[in-house]
Amino acid sequence: MTANRLDGKALAQEMRREMAKEVSDRVAAGKRPPGLAAVLVGENPSSHTYVRNKRKSCDEIGMANWLYHLPGDTSEQELLSLIDTLNADPAVHGILVQLPLPKQIREEAVIHAVTPLKDVDCFHPENVGRVTTGHPRYYPCTPHGVVQLVSRNGLEWSGKQVVVLGRSNIVGKPLALMLMQKATKANPAGGDATVTVAHTRTANLAAVCRGADVLIAAVGQPGCVTADMVKPGAVVVDVGTTVVDGKLRGDVDPKVTDVAGWLSPVPGGVGPMTITMLLYNTLRAAERIDGSPSEPT
């Protein structure tokens, strides 16, 4: 058996074409284009790459975007002042503050400072709470990318045994919450699945993973999911991205392709979907902020 490929790159291109049409229609109707402001503090090479890719993706679909690059010694108050300015700017619909931040800036203070309506990363406690209760304003980008990647390939979540390997606030926790919830009109990404959250301290981890119809690996440990941990024919989604000897490696060992029914590659799987869902959230934010009747605040 060789696993079918969950091609995030191809799906991201398809979804971006859909969003480009939405942006074009919006502008033709006399509205300003959706706008994403990215804030980068310091010279972290990975952060520069991420922001550059996000801005390139904005350009591809006609979305306005701006980069605010601040020096590494920027104070917390200086950054918060910039965020206040962006919160008040009607041309800006989404604000992305690239993490990690320098040590002198509290991540929590920055997350709280971005107004929830422009929090397209879905990190603000208000937006996290809405996801938790099944009334999302936006979905977190990587979890939503995982949901879209599986669903748009015609695979089911409902009734499946899902194991989420990882418990981070960015991926593991919100994804587990989304997948266990009931799918409704207000919560279309609800998975109606039976979800187990596992991690590095889980007893009998291999056995837990083998019970999964869908296994999602999001721990940041290259190759930690081996073939003996996967049920034959299972759907395996690899969220891990770690640079090893100059190459990007996922959490899933390459030999898993001989066991799994479906497998997302690294690179080219979840990564392109994460950026795509950031664009999706910015477009939804523009509709909310500018008063679309279909997008309640």
C-alpha positions in Angstrom: 0.0 0.0 0.0 1.2 3.5 -0.8 -0.8 6.3 0.9 -2.9 8.7 -1.2 -1.5 12.2 -1.0 -3.3 15.0 0.9 -1.9 17.8 -1.4 -2.2 21.0 0.6 -0.4 23.0 -2.1 -2.9 22.1 -4.8 -5.9 22.7 -2.5 -4.5 26.0 -1.3 -4.2 27.2 -4.9 -7.8 26.2 -5.5 -9.1 28.0 -2.4 -7.0 31.1 -3.3 -8.6 31.3 -6.7 -12.0 31.2 -5.0 -10.9 34.0 -2.6 -9.4 36.1 -5.5 -12.9 36.1 -7.1 -14.5 37.2 -3.8 -11.9 40.0 -3.5 -12.5 41.1 -7.1 -16.3 41.1 -6.6 -15.9 43.1 -3.4 -13.8 45.8 -5.1 -16.1 45.9 -8.1 -19.0 46.6 -5.7 -17.1 49.7 -4.5 -15.6 48.4 -1.3 -12.0 48.7 -0.3 -10.0 45.5 -0.7 -9.4 43.4 2.5 -6.2 44.5 4.2 -3.7 42.6 6.3 -1.1 44.3 8.4 1.9 42.2 9.4 4.1 43.3 12.3 7.6 41.8 12.6 9.9 42.6 15.5 13.6 41.8 15.1 15.6 39.7 12.6 14.4 36.1 13.2 15.1 34.4 9.8 12.2 32.0 10.0 9.8 34.9 10.9 11.1 36.9 7.9 10.4 33.9 5.6 6.9 33.4 7.0 5.9 37.0 6.7 7.3 37.2 3.1 5.3 34.2 2.1 2.1 35.6 3.7 2.5 38.9 1.9 3.2 37.2 -1.4 0.0 35.2 -1.0 -2.0 38.4 -0.3 -0.7 39.9 -3.5 -1.8 36.8 -5.4 -5.4 37.3 -4.5 -5.5 41.1 -4.7 -5.5 41.7 -0.9 -3.9 44.9 0.4 -1.1 44.2 2.8 1.5 46.2 4.8 4.7 45.2 6.7 5.7 47.0 9.9 9.3 45.9 10.6 10.5 47.0 14.0 14.0 46.7 15.4 14.7 43.9 17.9 15.1 46.4 20.8 11.6 47.8 20.3 9.8 48.3 23.7 6.6 46.6 24.6 4.9 50.0 24.8 6.1 51.0 21.3 4.6 47.8 19.9 1.3 48.2 21.7 1.1 51.8 20.4 1.5 50.5 16.8 -1.2 47.9 17.4 -3.6 50.6 18.8 -3.0 52.6 15.5 -3.7 49.5 13.4 -6.8 48.7 15.4 -8.2 52.1 14.5 -7.2 52.1 10.8 -10.3 51.3 8.7 -8.1 50.0 5.8 -6.7 47.3 8.1 -9.1 44.3 8.5 -6.6 41.8 9.9 -3.5 42.2 12.2 -0.8 39.6 12.3 2.0 40.0 14.9 4.6 37.4 14.0 5.7 35.2 16.9 8.1 34.7 18.6 8.7 38.2 20.1 11.9 39.5 21.8 12.2 38.7 25.5 11.3 42.3 26.6 7.8 42.0 25.1 5.1 39.9 26.8 3.4 37.7 24.2 0.2 37.7 26.3 0.0 41.6 26.3 0.3 41.7 22.5 -2.3 39.0 22.0 -4.7 40.9 24.3 -4.0 44.2 22.5 -5.2 43.2 19.0 -8.9 43.9 18.8 -10.9 40.6 18.5 -12.5 41.7 15.2 -9.0 42.0 13.6 -7.5 39.0 15.3 -7.2 36.8 12.2 -4.8 34.4 13.9 -7.6 33.7 16.4 -5.3 34.0 19.5 -7.3 36.6 21.5 -9.1 35.0 24.5 -12.5 36.2 23.2 -12.0 34.4 19.9 -10.6 31.3 21.6 -13.6 31.3 23.9 -16.0 31.5 20.9 -14.3 28.5 19.2 -14.5 26.6 22.5 -18.2 27.1 22.8 -19.0 26.3 19.1 -19.7 29.9 18.1 -16.6 30.9 16.2 -15.9 34.3 14.8 -12.8 32.9 13.1 -11.1 29.6 13.3 -7.4 29.2 14.2 -5.5 29.0 10.9 -3.6 25.7 11.2 -6.5 23.7 12.7 -8.9 25.1 10.1 -6.4 24.2 7.4 -6.3 20.6 8.7 -10.1 20.4 8.6 -10.3 21.8 5.1 -7.5 19.5 3.9 -9.3 16.4 5.0 -12.8 17.4 4.2 -12.1 18.8 0.7 -10.5 15.5 -0.2 -13.9 13.8 0.4 -12.9 12.2 3.7 -15.2 12.1 6.7 -14.7 13.3 10.3 -18.1 12.4 11.6 -18.2 9.3 13.7 -14.4 8.7 13.3 -11.9 8.0 16.1 -9.5 10.9 15.9 -6.2 11.1 17.8 -4.6 14.5 18.0 -1.0 14.1 19.0 0.0 17.4 20.6 -1.6 19.8 23.0 -0.4 23.3 22.0 -2.6 26.3 22.2 -2.0 27.0 18.5 -2.8 23.6 17.0 -3.6 20.6 19.3 -6.1 22.1 21.8 -8.2 24.1 19.3 -8.2 21.4 16.7 -9.4 18.8 19.2 -12.2 21.2 20.3 -13.3 21.8 16.7 -13.4 18.1 15.8 -15.4 17.0 18.8 -18.1 19.6 18.3 -21.4 19.3 16.5 -21.4 20.7 12.9 -23.9 23.6 12.7 -24.5 26.5 10.4 -22.7 28.7 12.8 -19.9 26.1 13.4 -19.4 24.4 10.0 -15.9 23.0 10.9 -17.4 21.0 13.8 -16.3 17.4 13.2 -18.8 15.2 15.1 -15.8 13.0 15.8 -14.7 11.1 18.9 -11.4 12.8 19.8 -8.5 11.7 22.0 -5.7 14.2 22.8 -2.4 12.4 23.3 1.1 13.8 24.0 4.6 12.8 25.0 3.5 11.8 28.5 0.6 9.6 27.3 1.0 5.9 28.5 1.0 3.3 25.7 1.2 6.1 23.1 1.7 3.7 20.2 -1.4 1.8 21.1 -3.4 5.0 21.4 -2.3 6.2 18.0 -3.1 2.8 16.4 -6.7 3.2 17.4 -7.1 6.3 15.3 -9.1 6.4 12.0 -7.5 9.8 11.7 -4.1 10.6 13.3 -2.9 14.2 13.5 0.7 14.7 14.5 1.5 18.1 15.9 4.4 17.8 18.4 7.4 19.2 16.5 9.5 16.0 16.9 10.8 14.9 13.5 9.9 11.3 12.7 8.2 10.6 16.0 5.2 8.8 14.4 6.4 5.5 13.0 4.7 3.0 10.9 3.9 0.7 13.8 1.9 3.5 15.4 -0.6 3.8 12.5 -3.7 1.7 11.8 -3.6 0.3 8.2 -5.6 2.6 5.9 -5.8 5.5 8.4 -5.7 9.1 7.5 -2.5 10.7 8.8 -2.0 14.5 8.8 1.5 15.7 9.5 1.5 19.2 11.1 5.1 19.1 12.2 7.7 21.4 10.6 11.3 21.2 11.9 14.4 22.1 10.0 17.0 19.2 10.1 20.2 19.6 8.2 18.7 22.4 6.1 15.6 20.4 5.1 12.0 20.6 6.4 11.0 17.5 8.3 7.6 16.5 9.6 6.6 14.5 12.7 5.7 11.5 10.6 8.4 9.0 9.5 8.4 8.5 5.7 7.7 4.7 6.1 4.2 5.6 7.3 3.3 5.9 3.6 3.4 2.1 3.3 0.7 1.8 6.0 -1.6 4.8 5.8 -4.5 5.3 3.4 -3.9 9.0 3.2 -0.9 11.1 4.2 -0.1 14.8 4.0 3.5 15.6 2.9 6.0 18.0 4.5 6.5 20.4 2.9 3.4 20.8 0.7 0.7 19.6 3.1 -0.6 21.7 6.0 1.8 24.6 5.6 0.2 26.1 2.5 -3.2 25.6 4.1 -2.3 27.6 7.2 -1.4 30.7 5.1 -4.6 30.2 3.0 -6.8 30.2 6.1 -5.1 33.4 7.3 -6.3 35.0 4.0 -9.7 33.4 4.5 -10.0 35.0 8.0 -8.9 38.4 6.7 -11.6 38.3 4.0 -14.2 37.3 6.6 -12.9 40.1 8.9 -13.4 42.6 6.1 -17.0 41.6 5.6 -17.7 41.8 9.4 -15.9 45.2 9.9 -17.5 46.7 6.8 -20.9 45.5 7.7 -21.9 42.5 5.5 -25.3 41.3 6.6 -24.1 37.7 6.3 -21.2 38.2 8.7 -22.3 39.1 12.2 -19.7 40.7 14.5 
